[in-house]
Amino acid sequence: MKRSTIILALMVVSSFAYAVTYGQLTGTYRIGGKTFYDPPEEEPQNTHIYIQLTGSTAKDMYNVMDVKPQYDICADNGSKTKTIGEMQCTRSADGKDYRCWFGVDLKRQKITHGVVC
């Protein structure tokens, strides 16, 4: 009896050690077509999802992007931007605000660009 209790306790403790913690997502999204900005009239507008993450979600993504930040020429306000492939994250000049943008081509299940500039 004691042995089975110890084994059960070890299993429970080890399951907590390997548990993954999920955070709350913050941001916005929209469904659209392939052309992110000013799409042609005949283009289907249900093929992509465009996502803007904010707050701690965007901060965490910015911090794990293993690339050198670049001056954000679009904002031109001291912000720094990191880009990997089609994914882009920006940190405000004062380091208080973070935003990330990307899109997902739903049919092909591929990451696409999610911001104009």
GUFI-485247 format. One record per residue: y, x, z of N, C-alpha, C, CB in turn; residue in one letter. Coordinates in Angstrom, 2 decimals. Each point is the difference from the previous one (the first is absolute). Last residue first. Glycine has a CB too. Layout:
<nuvexs>
> npy, npx, npz, capy, capx, capz, cpy, cpx, cpz, cbpy, cbpx, cbpz, residu
> Y, X, Z, Y, X, Z, Y, X, Z, Y, X, Z, A .
...
</nuvexs>
This chain:
<nuvexs>
> npy, npx, npz, capy, capx, capz, cpy, cpx, cpz, cbpy, cbpx, cbpz, residu
> 47.97, 3.08, -43.52, 0.53, 1.36, -0.03, -0.79, 0.91, 0.91, 2.25, -0.90, -0.51, C .
> -3.69, -3.65, -0.11, 0.67, 0.33, -1.26, 0.42, 1.46, -0.04, 0.81, -2.35, -0.18, V .
> -5.21, 0.58, 2.81, 1.45, 0.00, 0.22, 0.66, 0.49, -1.28, -0.26, 0.43, 2.51, V .
> -4.54, -0.54, -1.77, 0.46, -1.25, 0.60, 1.47, -0.05, 0.31, -2.22, -0.19, 0.92, G .
> -2.27, 2.61, -4.06, 1.33, 0.20, 0.59, 0.52, -1.34, 0.53, 0.47, 1.94, -1.57, H .
> -5.72, -1.48, 1.46, 1.07, 0.14, -0.99, 1.31, 0.19, 0.73, -1.25, -1.42, -1.68, T .
> -4.56, 1.56, 2.52, 1.35, 0.08, 0.54, 0.98, 0.20, -1.15, -0.86, 0.95, 2.19, I .
> -3.92, -3.51, -2.83, 0.63, 1.31, 0.01, 1.40, -0.10, 0.57, -1.37, 0.70, -1.99, K .
> -2.29, -4.07, 0.53, -0.05, 0.50, 1.37, 0.49, 1.44, 0.08, -1.91, -1.55, 0.48, Q .
> 1.66, -1.76, -4.26, -0.59, 1.35, -0.05, -0.18, 0.63, 1.37, 1.05, 0.27, -2.22, R .
> 0.83, -4.64, 1.86, -1.15, -0.02, -0.90, -0.73, 1.34, 0.01, 1.17, -1.69, -1.44, K .
> 2.90, 1.14, 3.92, -1.11, -0.75, 0.59, -1.25, 0.00, -0.88, 1.68, -1.41, 1.14, L .
> 2.35, 4.90, -0.27, -0.46, -0.73, -1.18, -1.28, -0.70, 0.44, 1.03, 1.66, -1.71, D .
> 2.97, -0.05, 5.00, -1.43, 0.04, -0.28, -0.25, -0.85, -1.24, -0.60, 0.34, 2.46, V .
> 5.02, 2.61, -0.01, -0.56, -1.21, -0.56, -1.49, 0.17, -0.17, 2.15, -0.53, -1.15, G .
> 2.07, 2.69, 4.50, -1.05, 0.21, -0.99, -0.45, -1.35, -0.51, -0.75, 2.16, 1.11, F .
> 4.37, 0.48, 2.75, -0.18, -0.94, -1.09, -1.19, 0.41, -0.86, 2.46, -0.49, 0.00, W .
> 0.22, 1.22, 5.25, -0.94, 0.48, -1.00, -0.19, -1.10, -1.05, -1.19, 1.49, 1.70, C .
> 4.78, 0.22, 2.67, -0.47, -1.02, -0.95, -0.96, 0.67, -0.98, 2.17, -1.33, 0.22, R .
> 0.86, 2.09, 4.84, -0.99, 0.46, -0.96, -0.38, -1.17, -0.90, -0.88, 1.76, 1.61, Y .
> 4.90, -0.02, 2.37, -0.59, -1.01, -0.88, -0.93, 0.64, -1.02, 2.03, -1.44, 0.30, D .
> 0.31, 4.04, 3.03, -0.34, -1.23, 0.73, -0.72, -1.04, -0.86, 1.96, 0.43, 1.42, K .
> 0.14, 4.14, -2.43, -1.40, 0.02, 0.44, -0.43, -1.26, 0.74, 0.20, 2.43, 0.14, G .
> 4.07, -1.11, -2.48, -0.02, 0.12, 1.46, -1.42, -0.02, 0.57, 2.24, -1.09, 0.06, D .
> -1.51, 0.60, -4.77, 0.63, 1.26, 0.40, -0.04, 0.20, 1.52, 1.49, -0.16, -2.01, A .
> -5.33, -2.88, -0.12, 1.46, -0.02, -0.01, 0.54, 1.34, 0.52, 0.01, -2.52, 0.34, S .
> -4.71, 1.96, -2.92, 0.51, 0.05, 1.38, 1.52, 0.03, -0.08, -2.07, 1.22, 0.86, R .
> -2.23, -2.84, -4.40, 1.32, 0.55, 0.27, 0.33, -0.08, 1.48, 0.74, -0.65, -2.31, T .
> -5.11, 0.48, -1.71, 0.48, -0.34, 1.34, 1.32, 0.72, 0.25, -2.37, -0.35, 0.84, C .
> -1.46, -1.12, -5.10, 1.24, 0.64, 0.41, 0.40, -0.49, 1.40, 0.72, 0.20, -2.41, Q .
> -4.98, 0.06, -1.71, 0.40, -0.48, 1.32, 1.21, 0.79, 0.48, -2.37, -0.68, 0.53, M .
> -0.32, 1.40, -4.57, 0.89, -1.13, -0.18, 0.53, -0.56, 1.32, -1.25, -0.53, -2.07, E .
> -0.35, 5.46, 2.04, -0.43, -0.90, -1.07, 1.03, -1.09, -0.19, -2.40, 0.47, 0.50, G .
> 3.84, 1.58, 3.38, -1.33, 0.46, -0.38, -0.51, -1.00, -1.03, -0.47, 1.12, 2.28, I .
> 5.41, 0.29, 0.41, -0.72, -0.73, -1.03, -1.33, 0.66, -0.25, 2.16, -0.74, -1.04, T .
> 2.41, 0.39, 4.70, -1.26, 0.66, -0.33, -0.71, -0.88, -1.02, -0.18, 1.11, 2.30, K .
> 5.62, -0.48, -0.37, -1.09, -0.76, -0.59, -1.20, 0.89, -0.26, 1.65, -1.56, -1.04, T .
> 3.35, 1.07, 4.08, -1.01, 0.88, -0.56, -1.19, -0.84, -0.46, 0.74, 1.93, 1.49, K .
> 4.98, -2.75, -0.53, -1.40, -0.37, 0.19, -0.91, 1.04, -0.65, 0.62, -2.45, 0.07, S .
> 4.29, 2.26, -0.27, -0.65, 0.93, 0.92, -1.45, -0.33, 0.29, 2.20, 0.36, 0.98, G .
> 0.60, -2.76, -4.11, 0.60, -0.17, 1.33, -0.63, 0.93, 1.05, 0.48, -2.37, -0.60, N .
> -1.50, 0.88, -4.29, 1.12, 0.94, 0.09, 0.73, -0.13, 1.34, 0.25, -0.10, -2.49, D .
> -4.04, -2.36, 0.02, 0.79, -0.49, 1.13, 1.25, 0.84, 0.17, -2.10, -0.83, 1.13, A .
> -0.76, 2.20, -4.54, 0.31, -1.43, -0.24, 0.89, -0.55, 1.12, -2.20, -0.28, -1.23, C .
> 0.39, 4.73, 1.38, 1.16, -0.10, -0.89, 0.39, -1.46, -0.29, -0.67, 2.18, -1.01, I .
> -1.94, 0.52, 5.06, -0.11, -1.25, -0.74, 1.26, -0.21, -0.84, -1.48, -0.99, 1.81, D .
> -1.08, 5.63, -0.06, 1.22, -0.77, 0.17, -0.11, -1.24, -0.88, 1.38, 2.08, 0.52, Y .
> -5.97, -0.02, 1.10, 1.08, 0.31, -0.93, 1.21, -0.87, 0.33, -1.66, 0.66, -1.82, Q .
> -3.16, 1.35, 4.50, 0.95, -1.06, -0.30, 1.11, 0.50, -0.92, -0.50, -1.06, 2.21, P .
> -4.66, 2.92, -2.10, 1.34, 0.31, 0.48, 0.96, -1.14, -0.34, -0.46, 2.47, -0.27, K .
> -4.81, -3.33, 1.22, 0.84, 0.57, -1.05, 1.38, 0.23, 0.60, -1.30, -1.18, -1.85, V .
> -2.96, -1.29, 3.58, 0.06, 1.46, 0.10, 0.71, 0.61, -1.21, -2.14, -0.03, 1.34, D .
> 1.98, -4.75, 1.60, 0.09, 0.45, -1.40, 0.28, 1.51, 0.02, 0.85, -2.28, -0.81, M .
> -0.99, -0.36, 4.81, -1.29, 0.55, -0.43, 0.00, 0.44, -1.47, -1.09, -1.45, 1.69, V .
> 5.01, -0.52, 0.44, -0.40, 1.20, 0.76, -1.32, 0.59, -0.46, 1.23, -0.92, 1.92, N .
> 0.41, -3.19, -3.80, 0.90, 1.11, -0.35, -0.50, 1.29, 0.66, 1.96, -1.60, -0.22, Y .
> -4.16, -2.37, 1.44, -0.35, 0.43, -1.36, 0.85, 1.21, -0.42, -0.65, -2.37, -0.58, M .
> 1.64, 0.40, 4.73, -1.32, 0.64, 0.04, -0.40, 0.51, -1.38, -0.67, -1.48, 1.91, D .
> 4.60, -1.05, -1.64, 0.18, 1.30, 0.67, -1.32, 0.76, 0.04, 1.86, -0.95, 1.41, K .
> -1.86, -3.49, -3.00, 0.58, 0.92, -0.97, 0.18, 1.39, 0.60, 1.17, -1.93, -1.10, A .
> -2.72, -1.39, 4.00, -0.97, 0.12, -1.10, 0.50, 1.03, -1.00, -0.72, -2.40, 0.31, T .
> 3.53, 1.09, 3.24, -0.99, 1.03, 0.38, -1.06, 0.19, -1.07, 0.39, -0.56, 2.39, S .
> 3.77, -1.83, -4.37, -0.28, 0.27, 1.41, -1.03, 1.09, 0.23, 0.58, -2.34, 0.43, G .
> -0.88, -0.25, -5.10, 1.14, 0.42, 0.80, -0.46, 0.37, 1.41, 1.52, -1.49, -1.35, T .
> -3.25, 0.48, -4.27, -0.33, 0.13, 1.41, 1.23, 0.52, 0.74, -2.45, 0.41, -0.52, L .
> 1.31, -3.06, -4.31, 0.97, 0.85, 0.68, -0.37, -0.01, 1.47, 1.86, -0.47, -1.70, Q .
> -4.40, -0.89, -3.34, 0.06, 0.03, 1.46, 1.09, 0.95, 0.46, -2.45, -0.53, 0.13, I .
> 0.22, -2.58, -4.54, 0.94, 1.07, 0.33, 0.29, -0.07, 1.49, 1.04, -0.05, -2.33, Y .
> -5.05, -1.64, -1.41, 0.67, -0.28, 1.27, 0.86, 1.22, 0.30, -1.89, -1.53, 0.87, I .
> -0.26, -0.70, -5.75, 0.29, 1.08, 0.94, 0.53, -0.56, 1.32, 0.47, 1.54, -1.92, H .
> -1.61, -4.30, -1.89, -0.95, 1.09, -0.19, 0.15, 1.13, 1.03, -0.01, -0.57, -2.40, T .
> 2.43, -3.82, 1.02, -0.99, -0.12, 1.09, -1.03, 1.13, -0.05, 0.32, -2.48, -0.02, N .
> 3.29, 0.94, -3.24, 0.63, 0.41, 1.26, -0.93, -0.16, 1.20, 2.19, -0.65, -0.97, Q .
> -2.26, 1.45, -4.88, -0.54, -0.73, 1.16, 0.57, 0.56, 1.31, -2.12, -0.47, -1.29, P .
> 4.83, 0.75, -3.40, -0.91, 0.77, 0.84, -0.51, -0.85, 1.17, 1.20, 2.12, -0.64, E .
> 2.17, -3.33, -2.79, -1.39, -0.35, -0.30, -1.02, 0.73, 0.89, 0.72, -0.43, -2.34, E .
> 4.12, 1.22, 2.62, -0.30, -1.40, 0.30, -1.48, -0.35, -0.17, 2.30, -0.54, -0.72, E .
> -0.77, 5.58, 2.05, 0.10, -0.88, -1.18, -0.45, -1.41, 0.37, -0.40, 1.97, -1.55, P .
> 2.40, 1.02, 5.55, -1.18, -0.10, -0.88, 0.26, -0.87, -1.23, -1.44, 0.30, 2.02, P .
> 4.16, 2.16, 1.95, 0.42, -0.66, -1.24, -1.15, -0.12, -1.01, 2.31, 0.89, 0.38, D .
> -3.85, 2.10, 3.34, 1.37, -0.48, -0.03, 0.33, -0.56, -1.38, 0.66, 1.69, 1.75, Y .
> -5.14, -0.25, -0.77, 0.54, -0.22, 1.34, 1.38, -0.65, -0.03, -1.31, 1.95, 0.79, F .
> -2.95, -2.29, -4.18, 1.35, 0.55, -0.02, 0.69, -0.35, 1.31, 0.12, -0.17, -2.53, T .
> -4.44, -1.47, 1.97, -0.09, 1.44, -0.19, 1.38, 0.67, 0.05, -2.07, -0.35, -1.37, K .
> 1.92, -4.32, 3.85, -0.70, 0.51, -1.17, 0.02, 1.51, -0.05, 0.59, -2.08, -1.20, G .
> -0.42, -0.97, 5.85, 0.74, 0.12, -1.25, -0.88, 0.48, -1.12, 2.05, 0.46, 1.29, G .
> -1.39, -1.91, 4.44, -0.94, 0.00, -1.11, 0.84, 0.05, -1.28, -1.80, -1.31, 1.31, I .
> 3.15, 3.22, 3.77, 0.18, -1.03, -1.01, -1.06, 0.16, -1.07, 2.48, -0.09, 0.45, R .
> -0.96, 1.66, 5.12, -0.75, 0.16, -1.25, 0.45, -1.07, -0.98, -1.98, 0.98, 1.22, Y .
> 3.37, 1.88, 3.88, 0.04, -1.16, -0.88, -0.86, 0.28, -1.23, 2.31, -0.62, 0.81, T .
> -2.13, 2.47, 4.73, 0.55, 0.18, -1.33, -0.02, -1.29, -0.79, -0.75, 2.36, 0.04, G .
> -2.25, 0.08, 4.19, 1.30, -0.63, -0.14, 0.52, 0.28, -1.39, 0.48, 0.22, 2.47, T .
> -5.46, -0.14, 0.66, 0.78, 0.30, -1.20, 1.34, -0.72, 0.07, -2.10, 0.31, -1.34, L .
> -1.18, 1.46, 5.48, 0.57, -1.18, -0.65, 0.83, 0.44, -1.20, 0.04, -1.25, 2.20, Q .
> -4.29, 4.22, -0.42, 1.35, -0.40, 0.38, 0.43, -1.25, -0.76, 0.55, 2.39, 0.50, G .
> -5.54, -0.15, 1.21, 0.82, -0.50, -1.10, 1.36, -0.39, 0.54, -2.04, -0.81, -1.25, Y .
> -2.25, 4.21, 2.84, 1.09, -0.86, 0.41, 0.82, -0.38, -1.22, 0.06, 1.06, 2.28, T .
> -5.42, 0.38, -1.40, 1.21, 0.28, -0.76, 1.07, -0.99, 0.44, -1.33, 0.91, -1.97, V .
> -3.32, 1.22, 4.51, 0.74, -1.17, -0.47, 1.28, 0.45, -0.71, -0.93, -1.39, 1.89, A .
> -2.47, 4.15, 0.45, 0.04, -0.02, -1.46, 0.77, -1.19, -0.56, -2.17, 1.19, 0.02, Y .
> 1.61, -0.58, 4.68, 0.47, 1.31, -0.47, 0.12, 0.03, -1.52, -1.07, 1.07, 1.99, A .
> -0.82, -4.83, 0.20, 1.45, 0.04, 0.17, 0.58, 1.31, -0.53, -0.19, -1.50, 2.00, F .
> -4.46, 1.00, -1.93, 0.55, -0.89, -1.02, 1.52, -0.06, 0.10, -2.11, -1.35, 0.04, S .
> -0.36, 3.80, 3.18, 0.09, 0.70, -1.29, 0.55, -0.90, -1.09, -1.93, 1.43, 0.68, S .
> 1.19, -3.33, 3.59, 1.06, 1.01, 0.07, 0.15, 0.72, -1.34, -0.44, 0.31, 2.46, V .
> -3.12, -3.34, -2.05, 1.28, -0.72, 0.04, 1.16, 0.99, 0.00, -1.09, -1.90, 1.25, V .
> -3.26, 3.66, -0.98, 0.23, -0.61, -1.32, 1.35, -0.71, -0.05, -2.48, -0.28, -0.28, M .
> 1.04, 2.05, 4.40, 0.37, 1.07, -0.93, 0.28, -0.55, -1.40, -1.39, 1.61, 1.33, L .
> -0.25, -4.60, 1.91, 1.37, 0.41, 0.34, 0.48, 1.10, -0.94, -0.41, -0.61, 2.40, A .
> -4.07, -0.79, -2.78, 0.91, -1.05, -0.45, 1.45, 0.38, 0.27, -1.79, -1.71, 0.43, L .
> -1.50, 4.56, 1.25, 0.02, 0.07, -1.47, 0.96, -1.04, -0.56, -2.39, 0.82, -0.02, I .
> 1.62, -0.92, 4.63, 0.75, 1.21, -0.36, 0.13, 0.11, -1.52, -0.81, 1.15, 2.09, I .
> -1.88, -4.58, -0.41, 1.39, -0.27, 0.33, 0.88, 1.18, -0.40, -0.72, -1.49, 1.90, T .
> -3.94, 1.94, -2.27, 0.51, -0.89, -1.05, 1.47, -0.34, 0.26, -2.30, -0.95, -0.33, S .
> 0.09, 3.51, 3.61, 0.10, 0.76, -1.25, 0.58, -0.88, -1.11, -1.97, 1.43, 0.70, R .
> 0.99, -3.36, 3.51, 1.15, 0.88, 0.06, 0.23, 0.71, -1.32, -0.39, 0.30, 2.44, K .
> -3.47, -2.94, -2.03, 1.19, -0.82, 0.00, 1.26, 0.86, 0.00, -1.27, -1.79, 1.19, M .
</nuvexs>
